[in-house]
Amino acid sequence: MQPAIQHVIRALAEDGRDGAQGIAEYAIDTFAASCPTEGDRALALDILLRDLASLRGVAPHLAAFVGRIEAYVTRLKAVKRPLIVAEAA
């Protein structure tokens, strides 16, 4: 069973509406931000890239959209997540 993020990306690719790529990128950002550690984030993004490559094989008609999303994930992997510092009350 695929995680929800892959279902979201596939549904957006299938729909093909304007803004679908931006929504997919936002979903990926949210997905990556939910990872508790940098190592978990890196692993999750690697798995996402693998699943996107698989989606391209299963649904070749979505290859252009999936390719753009893969490029986004690759760029996202190169950026370290900023540390969130809680403000003192």
C-alpha positions as CSV (number, residue, x, y, z in Angstrom):
1,M,0.0,0.0,0.0
2,Q,1.3,3.4,-0.9
3,P,1.5,6.2,1.7
4,A,-1.0,9.0,1.3
5,I,1.5,11.4,-0.3
6,Q,1.9,9.2,-3.4
7,H,-1.9,9.0,-3.7
8,V,-2.1,12.8,-3.5
9,I,0.6,13.2,-6.2
10,R,-1.0,10.7,-8.5
11,A,-4.5,12.3,-8.1
12,L,-3.1,15.7,-8.9
13,A,-1.2,14.3,-11.9
14,E,-4.3,12.6,-13.2
15,D,-6.4,15.7,-12.7
16,G,-4.1,18.0,-14.6
17,R,-5.5,21.2,-13.4
18,D,-3.7,24.5,-13.2
19,G,-1.8,24.8,-9.9
20,A,-1.5,21.0,-9.5
21,Q,2.2,21.2,-9.3
22,G,2.2,23.9,-6.6
23,I,-0.3,21.8,-4.6
24,A,1.9,18.7,-4.9
25,E,5.0,20.7,-3.8
26,Y,3.1,22.0,-0.8
27,A,2.0,18.5,0.1
28,I,5.6,17.3,-0.2
29,D,6.9,20.2,2.0
30,T,4.3,19.3,4.6
31,F,5.2,15.6,4.4
32,A,8.9,16.4,4.8
33,A,8.3,18.8,7.6
34,S,6.5,16.0,9.6
35,C,9.6,13.9,9.8
36,P,11.1,14.1,13.3
37,T,14.8,14.0,12.4
38,E,16.9,15.0,9.4
39,G,17.7,11.3,8.9
40,D,14.0,10.4,8.8
41,R,13.4,13.2,6.3
42,A,16.2,12.1,4.0
43,L,14.9,8.5,4.1
44,A,11.3,9.6,3.5
45,L,12.3,11.7,0.5
46,D,14.5,8.9,-0.9
47,I,11.5,6.5,-0.6
48,L,9.3,9.1,-2.2
49,L,11.7,9.4,-5.2
50,R,11.6,5.6,-5.6
51,D,7.9,5.5,-5.5
52,L,7.6,8.4,-8.0
53,A,9.9,6.4,-10.4
54,S,7.6,3.4,-10.0
55,L,4.6,5.6,-10.7
56,R,6.2,6.8,-13.9
57,G,6.6,3.1,-15.0
58,V,3.0,2.2,-14.0
59,A,1.4,5.3,-15.5
60,P,3.7,6.6,-18.4
61,H,1.1,9.2,-19.4
62,L,1.9,11.0,-16.1
63,A,5.7,11.0,-16.8
64,A,6.0,14.8,-17.4
65,F,4.3,15.8,-14.2
66,V,6.1,13.1,-12.2
67,G,9.4,14.2,-13.6
68,R,8.8,17.8,-12.5
69,I,7.9,16.6,-9.0
70,E,11.0,14.3,-8.9
71,A,13.1,17.4,-9.7
72,Y,11.4,19.3,-6.9
73,V,12.1,16.5,-4.4
74,T,15.7,16.3,-5.5
75,R,16.1,20.1,-4.9
76,L,14.4,19.7,-1.5
77,K,16.8,17.0,-0.5
78,A,19.7,19.3,-1.0
79,V,18.3,21.9,1.4
80,K,18.7,21.1,5.1
81,R,15.6,21.7,7.2
82,P,16.0,24.8,9.5
83,L,16.0,24.1,13.2
84,I,12.9,25.4,14.9
85,V,13.7,27.2,18.2
86,A,10.9,27.6,20.7
87,E,10.5,31.1,22.0
88,A,10.9,31.6,25.7
89,A,7.7,32.6,27.3
